[in-house]
Amino acid sequence: MIALPYLLHGATLALVSFLLLNLAATGAVAIVSARLATSARPASPGFWLALRLFPAALSIGFVVVVFLPSYWQYEPREFVEGFDVTLIALAVLALTVIGSGAVRGATAWRRVARRAEAWLLVARPLTLPGTSMPAFAIDTDTPVMALVGILRPRLLITRPVLDALTDEELRAASAHELSHWRAWDNLKRLAMRAAPDMLFATSAAYAIERRWVAASEHVADRHAGDSGRARCALASALVKVARLTPPPTPMGEPISALVDGGDITSRVQRLLNDAGSPPGRHAAGWLALAIPAVACALVYSPLLRIVHGVTEILVNTLP
């Protein structure tokens, strides 16, 4: 039977490892974000999403895949080192980071659920051509067209937007929101909000999230229609809805609005100039992931021993 002190000591060290790596990754992302702030070259939404989630994903992945196996394999079970005040303090701070992320995510989810519930009280079902997604016309003066929810997404359109758009523009705008649904963009918003990291408290997080919003809107615009007529209809819908000055969607809430506080001018220009969706590069993307995975598998066993040695040095040198 494994002793409780052994498990508690491992949990403490795992939390400390999570915290230190999270801090280092946050600093690296902040530096990269600052250098990319002046870059005019567009990047895909996947790039900005990966950059935003990098500290949380790296620290969680390291603890689960590397640290815990290393501790289990090399830490003697019959002898457990005493608990250090510094280690406990760092572990508590790590728990605070993790807990605050969970609270942010739960708060965003609850807030949008309440908003959707209030809207649906004054809603009537709406049939939209070209999509089977549940849609509702909302009897309110606030101009909104938005995709709400993750597991059961619903398209909500308020009366001012319905009155302003033609049938063709409404069809193009609905296709835009359908693209957000297929890309799971609302889930990605929630993931960025709930990410357990220290990047959330920096200006870099906001800058990255806004770049992700802009990139994802361009992708959804491009997928809203392959014909020039559909793109022109969507461009017209964007201009009309933007003139109604809707409030921007709070970042992190699982809501994708047609006009999301981004640069409408660049979206309209790209729609009018776009010749269609560029060819995908899925094979190259999978290859870029496969090469590091194979390399990590080859050095995994030595890495576990190295990590355990570094952990011992850290424990012995902390004040």
N, C-alpha and C positions, 0 to 999 in steps of 0.2 A: 504493500500500500504506500502510495506516495505521500510524503509528509506535507502538511499544510504550509509550514514555513517555506518549503521549497517552491511551492506554487505561488505563494504571495511574493516571494523574492523575484521569481521570474516575471510575474505580472508587473511589478514595480519597474524592473529593468526594461521591460517591453514598452511601458508608457514613457520612460525617459528616452529610449531610442526613438520612439515616435516623435516626441517633442523636439529633440535636437535636430533630427533630419527634417522635420517640418519647418523649423526655423531657418535652416540652411537653404532649403528649397524655396522658401518664401523670399529670402534675400536674392537668390538667383533670378527668380521670376520678376521681382521688382526691377532689377538691373536690365533684364531683357526687355521688359515692357517700356522702360524709359528710352531705350535705344530704338525701339520700334515706333515710338510715339510720333517721330518726325518722318517715318517712312510712308511714302505714298503708294507703295506697291500693295495691292489688295491680297489678303490671305483668306483661306477658306474658313468657314465657321468651325470646322473640325480642329484647325490649328489653334484658334482662340479658345475653344473649349478645353483642349488638352493643356494649354498653357495655364488656364485658370484653375483646373483641377489637379495640376501637376504636384503641388506640395502635399495635398491630401492623399492622392493616389500613390505617390512615391513612398511616403511615410507609412501608410497602411500596408502597402505591398511588401515593403522591406520587413516590417514586423512579422507579418503572417508567413511570408515565403522564406525569409532568411533568418531573422533573429530567433523566433520560437523554435524552429528545428535545430538551430545551433545550440541554444540553451538546453534543449531536451537531450541532445546527443552528447554534449561535452561537459555540462555542469554536473559535478558529483552530487548525488542525492543524499548521501549519508552525512555530508557536511554543508551547511548553509551559512553563508556569511551574514553577519548582523545587519540590521536595517539602519541605514544612515539617514540623518535628518535632511541632508541636501537631496538625496535620492527621493525621499518621500515628498519633499516640497516640489521637486520637478515633476513627480508623478501626479501630484494634485493639480499642478498647472496644466498638465496634459489632459487630465480628466475634464478640467474647465474648458479647454479648447474643444474637446469632443462634445461635451454637453451643450456648449453655446451653439455649435453647429446644428445639433439636433433641435434645439429650441427655435433657432431661426427657421429651419425647415418646417417644423410643426406650425409655427406662427403664420408663415406664408400660406401654407395649405389651408389652415383654418380661416384666414382672412379672405382668401379667394372663394372658399366654400360659402361663407356668409354672403359675400357679394353676389355670387351666382344665385343663391337661394332668394335674395331680395329681388333680383332681376326677374327670376322665373315666376314670382308672384304676380307680375303684370305682363306675362308672356302668352303668346299663342303660337302653336306649331306653324312652321313655315316650310313649304316644299320648294326646294331649290333644284333646278335641273343640273344633271351631271354629277350629283353626289347623293349618297345614302346617309350621310352624317346627319344626326338630329339637329335641326335648326329651329330657332325661335325668333319671332318678332317681338321686340320689347317696347312697350308703350311708355316711353320716357323721353324727355327732351334732350338728354345727354347724347351727343353723337358718338356712337361706339359700334364697331364691327370687330368682334374678337372671338377667338377660339379658347374656350374655358375648359379646364380639367385635363386629366391625363388618362386614366383608365376608361372613363366614359366621357369623352370630349363632346362638347356641344358648341354649335356656332350661334352666337347671339348677335342680333342686328337690331339697333334701335330705330325708332320711327324717322328721325331726321336723315339717317343714312339711306333707308329704304326709299324715302321721298326724293333724295338727291340723285340716286343712281338709276341708270337705265337697266333693262333686263340683261343686255350684253355686258355692261360694266359689273353688274351684280354677279353674273356667272364667272367673270374673270377674277373678281375679288374672292369669290367662294373657292375657286381653284387655288388661289394663293394660300388661303387658310388651310385647305386640304393638304397642301404641300407641307405646311408646318406640322400637321397631324402625322403625316407619314414619316417625317424626320424626327418625331418625338421631341420637338423643340420645347414644349412645356415641361417635360421631364428634365431636360437639360437645364432649363432655368431653375427648376427646383434643386437640382444637384449642385449648381453653383451657389445657391443660397445656403444649402445645408452642409456644404463642404467643411469638414473639421480641419481648419487651418488658421494660421495667423495672418494670411494674406488678406482675409476679409476686412481687417481693420486698416488697410492701406489704400491710398489713392490708385495704386496699380490695379487693384481688383476691379474698381469701378471702370477704369479705362479699358481693361481687357473685356469686361462684360459688354460695354457699349460697342466695342469693335466686333464682338461676337453678334450682337443684335444687328448691326449694319450688314455684316456678311451673311447672316441667315436670312435677312429680308431680301437681299439680292438673289440668293439661291431660290427662295420661295417665289419671287417675281419671275425668275427665269423658267421655273417649272409650271407656272400658271397657264402657259399656253405656248405652243410651238409656232403658231401662225402670227404674222405681223398684225393682223386684225385683233387677235386676243391680247397681244402686248399693248397695242394702242388703247384698247378698252380698259386694261388694268391701269395704264398710265393716267387715263382720264379719271378713273375712280380714285386713284391716289390724290390727284389734285383737288377733286371735289371734296373728299373727306378731310383733307388737310386744311382746306379753307373753312371747314366747320370748327377748326381749332379744338380737337379732342384733347383731353388731358393725357399725358404720357402714362404708359403702364408702369407701375413700380417694378423695378428689377427684382428678379427672383420669384415673383408670383407666377404660377403656372397659367399665364394668360398670354396669348399671342394676338396682338391687335394689328389691324390692317395698317394703321399709321401709328408707329410705335415710338415717336419722338426722334426718329432718325433723319437722315438727310434725304428729304423727298426729291430735291432737285437731281441728285445723282441717280436715284432710283428711276425717275422718269426718263432721264437721258439715256441710261443703260437699256431701259425697256425699248425705247424708240430706235436705238442703234444696234440692239442685239440681233444677231442672225440666227439664234437658236442656242440650245444647250451644248456646251462643249463635250467632247467625248470623255468618258470616264477613264480613270487610271487605276482601276481596282487591282490589277495584277502587280503593278509597281508598288502599290501600298502594302499588299500582303507580303511582297518580297522584302520591303523595308522592315516589316515586323518580324519576319521569319529569321533573318540573319542575326539580329541581336538575341533572339530566343535560343537559337542553336549555340551561340557563343556562351550565353549564360549557363546553358545545360552542361557544357564542357568544363566549366570552372566552378560548378555549384558546390561540389564536395570540399575542395580546398577553401572556398569562400566561407563556408560554415565555420571551419577551424579558425580562419583569420578573424571573423567577426567575434567569435568567443574570446580570442586573445585580446582584441581591442576593447571588448567590454570589461574584461578583467583589469586592464590598464586604467580604464575610465573610472571604475569603482574604487580602485586604489589611490587615484590621484585627486578625486573630488574632495573638497574641504569638508 
